[in-house]
Amino acid sequence: MFAHRHLLGIEQLSQQDILAVLDLAERYATQNRQQNKRSDALDGLTQINMFFENSTRTQASFEIAGKRLGADVMNMAMQASSIKKGETLIDTALTLNAMHPDLLVVRHPHSGAVKLLSEKVNCAVLNAGDGRHEHPTQALLDALTIRRSKGRLHRLTIAICGDIAHSRVARSNMFLLGTMENRVRLVGPKTLMPPGVDKLGVEVTDNMAKGLEGADVVMMLRLQKERMDGGFIPSEREYYHRWGLDAQKLKAAKPDAIVMHPGPMNRGVEIDGTLADDINRSVIQEQVEMGVAVRMAVMDLLARNLREGAR
């Protein structure tokens, strides 16, 4: 069903793996709208959230997900931790092993750090974003949101727009949407396209009208200024004029196209605020809601594998 010890990325997942997560997440999405949101799937297990980068929504989402499943949840403030004192990732892994956690949720600024940690700890590891590499649960929650809105997750035209080069969200979505047989277009300035983009099996354009033409889904990305050094964009005003999403540019997409954004949004830079709040087009709030359901599903599936392995 989902034969993985960790969730480190989307690249390793099959169509069946993706559907196993989404189908279970669908059930949790329904449960999360009930008065009693609790389940005992993680009863007796310990979940540690280690965020080496600041994150409000992802960390809160994982924390809520773990608590609704009955886990003992602990957040470690890594910015103020012994890492600052020179402790290596390996030392951290050894320290964690001594505490016997069951699930470790890790966000790290360096690509590959989460995989390294997973090789050194005796528990299930979930990648909550590592450098420019992957952000698997974001792609899964995006997929669930698309499927609920469109009734399917294949043969759709999906435009991913903006800062592709610095976006682990874009990378995970490219893997997932490609695996599920969708047509993926990357839209944005040439300076914000990653090297080797032509080998990723996607269409690429720097023209918004061309990129959005006939799109079922328009996924905007955050401009990651903290990862930029130098002149990637002319100015925020010029960027919005050419690549920011507004009602006029959206006309190129299908009339029932949905608008997505992983957050946090820079309103008036990547997306018009009125459009972001338009309940007829925007599914941004549903993405946040589906995030909790998807993270519950992933942790439930990994916990089942942990318990199977312990038998």
C-alpha positions in Angstrom: 0.0 0.0 0.0 2.7 2.5 1.0 5.9 0.5 1.5 8.2 3.3 2.7 10.0 3.8 6.0 10.4 7.6 5.4 8.9 10.3 3.2 11.9 12.2 1.9 10.6 13.2 -1.5 8.0 12.7 -4.2 10.6 11.4 -6.7 10.6 7.9 -5.1 6.8 7.5 -5.1 4.7 5.6 -7.5 1.2 6.4 -8.7 -0.1 3.8 -6.2 1.9 5.4 -3.3 0.5 8.9 -4.2 -3.1 7.6 -4.4 -2.7 5.7 -1.1 -1.8 9.0 0.7 -4.6 11.0 -1.1 -7.3 8.4 -0.5 -6.5 8.2 3.3 -6.1 12.0 3.4 -9.6 12.3 1.9 -11.0 10.4 4.9 -9.1 12.6 7.4 -10.3 15.8 5.6 -13.9 14.6 6.3 -13.0 13.8 9.9 -11.4 17.2 10.4 -14.7 18.8 9.7 -16.4 16.9 12.5 -16.7 18.0 16.0 -14.6 15.1 17.2 -11.4 15.3 15.1 -9.4 12.8 17.2 -8.1 9.4 16.2 -5.7 7.0 17.9 -3.5 6.1 14.9 -0.4 7.5 16.6 -1.4 6.6 20.2 1.7 6.0 22.3 4.1 7.3 19.6 6.3 10.4 20.0 6.6 13.0 17.2 9.5 15.5 17.2 9.3 18.5 14.9 12.8 19.9 14.1 12.7 23.1 12.1 16.1 24.5 11.2 14.3 27.2 9.1 11.4 29.3 10.3 8.0 28.1 9.3 4.6 29.0 10.7 2.1 27.1 8.6 4.0 23.9 7.9 5.1 23.5 11.5 1.6 24.3 12.9 0.1 21.9 10.4 2.3 19.0 11.4 1.7 19.8 15.1 -2.1 19.8 14.7 -1.9 16.6 12.5 0.2 14.7 15.1 -2.1 15.8 18.0 -5.3 14.8 16.2 -3.8 11.4 15.7 -3.0 11.0 19.4 0.8 11.4 19.3 3.0 13.0 21.9 4.2 16.0 19.9 7.4 18.0 20.8 8.7 21.1 18.9 12.5 21.6 19.1 13.5 25.2 18.5 16.5 24.5 16.3 17.4 28.2 15.7 18.3 28.5 19.4 19.6 25.0 19.9 23.0 23.3 20.2 23.4 23.5 16.5 24.3 27.1 17.1 27.0 25.9 19.4 28.6 23.8 16.7 26.8 20.4 17.1 26.8 18.5 13.8 23.7 16.9 12.3 25.2 13.5 13.2 25.5 14.5 16.9 21.9 15.6 16.7 20.9 12.3 15.3 22.7 10.4 18.1 21.1 12.6 20.7 17.6 12.0 19.2 18.2 8.2 19.0 18.7 8.2 22.8 15.3 9.8 23.2 13.6 7.0 21.1 11.2 9.1 19.0 9.0 7.4 16.4 8.4 10.2 13.9 10.8 13.0 13.1 9.6 15.9 11.0 12.5 17.9 9.7 12.9 21.2 7.7 16.5 22.2 6.8 18.0 24.9 4.7 20.4 22.5 3.0 19.4 20.0 0.3 20.1 16.4 1.3 20.3 17.1 5.1 17.0 15.4 5.8 18.1 12.3 3.9 21.4 12.2 5.8 19.5 12.4 9.1 17.2 9.6 8.0 20.2 7.3 7.6 21.4 8.0 11.2 18.2 7.7 13.2 16.1 4.7 14.2 12.7 6.2 13.4 10.5 7.4 10.5 11.6 10.7 9.0 9.4 13.2 7.1 10.9 15.9 4.9 9.2 19.2 5.7 11.4 21.0 3.1 15.1 20.7 2.5 16.9 23.6 0.6 15.9 23.7 -3.0 15.4 19.9 -3.1 11.9 18.8 -2.2 8.8 19.6 -0.1 6.8 16.4 -0.5 3.8 17.1 1.7 3.1 20.4 0.0 2.9 18.6 -3.4 0.6 16.0 -1.9 -1.7 18.6 -0.4 -1.7 20.5 -3.7 -2.6 17.2 -5.4 -5.5 16.6 -3.0 -6.8 20.1 -3.5 -6.7 19.8 -7.3 -8.4 16.4 -7.2 -11.2 17.6 -5.0 -11.8 20.6 -7.2 -11.4 19.0 -10.6 -12.6 15.5 -9.8 -9.4 13.9 -11.2 -5.7 14.2 -11.0 -4.6 13.2 -14.6 -4.6 14.8 -18.0 -4.9 18.3 -16.6 -2.9 21.3 -17.9 -1.1 22.9 -14.9 0.9 26.1 -15.1 3.4 26.6 -12.3 4.4 30.3 -12.3 7.1 32.5 -10.8 10.3 31.7 -8.9 10.9 28.1 -10.1 14.6 28.1 -9.5 14.5 28.5 -5.7 11.3 26.5 -5.2 11.3 23.0 -3.7 7.5 23.2 -4.0 7.8 23.5 -7.8 10.2 20.6 -7.9 8.0 18.2 -5.8 4.9 19.3 -7.8 6.7 18.6 -11.1 7.5 15.0 -10.0 4.0 14.4 -8.7 2.1 15.9 -11.5 4.3 14.3 -14.1 3.9 10.9 -12.4 0.1 11.3 -12.5 0.3 12.1 -16.3 -0.5 15.8 -16.4 0.8 18.4 -18.8 3.0 20.8 -16.7 4.1 24.2 -17.8 6.7 26.3 -16.0 6.1 30.0 -16.5 8.4 32.8 -15.3 11.5 34.9 -16.1 14.5 33.1 -17.6 16.5 34.2 -14.6 14.2 32.3 -12.3 14.3 28.9 -14.2 16.6 26.2 -12.8 19.5 24.9 -14.8 18.7 21.7 -16.8 15.0 22.6 -16.8 14.7 21.3 -20.4 15.4 17.7 -19.1 12.5 17.7 -16.7 9.8 16.8 -19.2 7.9 20.0 -18.8 7.1 23.0 -21.1 8.8 26.2 -20.3 7.9 29.8 -21.3 8.6 33.3 -20.0 5.3 34.6 -21.4 2.3 34.5 -19.0 -0.4 34.6 -21.7 1.2 31.6 -23.5 1.8 29.8 -20.3 -1.7 30.1 -18.9 -3.5 29.4 -22.2 -6.0 26.6 -21.6 -4.7 25.9 -18.1 -7.0 24.0 -15.7 -4.8 25.0 -12.7 -2.7 28.1 -12.1 -0.2 27.6 -9.3 1.6 30.7 -8.3 4.9 30.6 -6.3 6.4 32.8 -3.6 9.2 35.0 -4.7 12.0 33.7 -2.5 14.0 36.8 -2.0 15.9 35.3 1.0 17.5 32.8 -1.4 18.5 35.3 -4.1 21.7 37.2 -4.3 21.8 39.6 -7.2 19.4 40.9 -9.9 17.1 38.0 -10.5 14.2 40.4 -11.2 14.1 44.0 -12.5 11.9 45.3 -9.6 8.8 44.0 -7.7 6.6 46.4 -9.7 8.0 45.2 -13.0 7.7 41.6 -11.9 4.1 42.0 -11.0 3.4 43.7 -14.3 4.8 40.8 -16.3 4.4 37.7 -14.1 2.1 38.6 -11.2 -1.4 37.0 -11.5 -4.4 39.3 -11.9 -7.9 38.9 -13.4 -6.7 40.0 -16.8 -3.9 37.5 -17.1 -6.1 34.7 -15.7 -8.5 35.2 -18.7 -6.0 33.2 -20.8 -6.7 30.1 -18.6 -9.9 28.0 -18.8 -13.0 29.8 -17.4 -13.1 27.3 -14.5 -9.4 27.3 -13.8 -8.4 27.3 -10.1 -5.8 29.5 -8.5 -3.3 28.1 -6.0 -0.4 29.5 -3.9 1.6 27.6 -1.2 2.0 30.7 0.9 3.0 32.9 2.4 1.8 35.3 -0.3 3.4 38.6 -1.4 0.1 40.3 -2.4 0.6 42.7 -5.3 3.8 41.0 -6.3 3.0 37.4 -7.2 -0.8 37.7 -7.0 -3.5 40.3 -6.9 -5.0 40.3 -3.4 -8.6 40.4 -4.6 -8.0 37.3 -6.8 -6.3 35.5 -3.9 -9.5 36.0 -1.8 -12.0 35.2 -4.7 -13.8 32.1 -3.4 -14.9 31.3 -7.0 -11.4 30.9 -8.3 -8.9 30.7 -5.4 -8.4 27.4 -3.4 -5.6 28.8 -1.3 -7.5 28.4 2.0 -8.4 24.8 1.0 -4.7 24.1 0.4 -4.1 25.0 4.1 -7.0 22.8 5.2 -5.8 19.8 3.1 -2.3 20.2 4.5 -3.4 18.9 7.9 -5.3 16.0 6.3 -2.4 15.0 4.1 0.1 15.2 7.0 -2.2 13.0 9.1 -2.4 10.5 6.3 1.4 10.3 5.8 2.2 10.0 9.5 -0.6 7.3 9.8 0.9 5.3 6.9 4.5 5.6 8.2 3.3 4.6 11.7 1.6 1.5 10.3 5.0 0.5 8.7 6.8 1.2 12.0 4.4 -1.1 13.9 4.6 -3.8 11.2 8.4 -3.7 11.4 8.3 -4.0 15.2 6.4 -7.3 15.0 
